[in-house]
Amino acid sequence: MQCPVLVMTGELDANSSPEMTRQMAQAAPRGQAVVVYNARHMLNLTDADRVNEEIMSFLQPIASAVTPKEPVKE
C-alpha cells in the first residue's frame, strides 16, 4: 500500500492496543500512528474533537500536495 495511512487508538483500548496501532502504521510505507492518552475504544464518539484534529492534521499535507496552485482555466 503506497497511500498515506493514519491508525488511531486509545491508550486504554483493550481491543486495539497502542503496540498494535504502531505495528500497523509501521507496516505501511507512509503510515502514522496516533495513541490518544487516557482514552478507550470508540474514539470517534468519546474523543471526537481530538480525532477530528488528528485527521485534519494528517490530511493537510496531503491536500496541499494535490491542490492546484493556480485556478483551472476553462
Wavefront OBJ file of the C-alpha trace (Angstrom):
o trace
v 0.000 0.000 0.000
v 1.527 3.306 -1.054
v -1.141 5.722 0.165
v -0.819 7.556 3.489
v -2.354 5.651 6.399
v -3.496 7.002 9.762
v -4.030 4.459 12.534
v -5.528 5.666 15.820
v -6.346 4.033 19.120
v -6.937 4.951 22.718
v -4.183 4.312 25.218
v -6.576 2.147 27.270
v -8.286 0.356 24.355
v -8.477 -3.338 25.220
v -9.284 -4.304 21.600
v -6.571 -2.379 19.768
v -3.518 -1.816 21.898
v -1.120 1.054 21.263
v 1.508 -1.500 20.238
v -0.859 -2.995 17.627
v -1.523 0.510 16.323
v 2.178 1.265 15.998
v 2.802 -2.055 14.221
v 0.002 -1.410 11.719
v 1.337 2.070 10.987
v 4.881 0.762 10.584
v 3.658 -1.864 8.108
v 2.580 0.898 5.708
v 5.347 2.864 3.969
v 3.545 6.113 4.751
v 1.865 5.059 7.992
v 1.327 7.244 11.014
v 0.213 6.061 14.462
v -1.684 8.174 16.976
v -2.363 6.964 20.506
v -4.832 9.125 22.408
v -3.830 9.433 26.054
v -6.283 8.133 28.663
v -8.853 7.080 26.027
v -10.532 3.762 25.334
v -12.323 2.238 22.344
v -14.728 4.243 20.125
v -12.550 7.346 19.921
v -14.790 8.937 17.326
v -17.554 9.103 19.946
v -15.680 9.692 23.190
v -12.917 11.975 21.893
v -14.420 13.371 18.693
v -12.604 16.707 18.842
v -9.212 15.043 19.212
v -9.985 12.562 16.422
v -11.053 15.386 14.111
v -7.902 17.380 14.927
v -5.678 14.385 14.184
v -7.473 13.629 10.906
v -7.247 17.249 9.765
v -3.564 17.399 10.714
v -2.949 14.162 8.818
v -4.819 15.312 5.705
v -3.430 18.856 5.495
v -0.088 17.990 3.830
v -1.830 15.531 1.517
v -4.387 18.114 0.425
v -1.660 20.711 -0.078
v 0.275 18.325 -2.300
v -2.667 17.648 -4.631
v -4.415 21.030 -4.659
v -3.692 23.036 -7.821
v -1.684 26.181 -7.112
v -3.453 28.143 -9.837
v -7.134 28.142 -10.758
v -8.007 25.812 -13.594
v -8.887 27.752 -16.749
v -11.870 26.582 -18.682
l 1 2 3 4 5 6 7 8 9 10 11 12 13 14 15 16 17 18 19 20 21 22 23 24 25 26 27 28 29 30 31 32 33 34 35 36 37 38 39 40 41 42 43 44 45 46 47 48 49 50 51 52 53 54 55 56 57 58 59 60 61 62 63 64 65 66 67 68 69 70 71 72 73 74
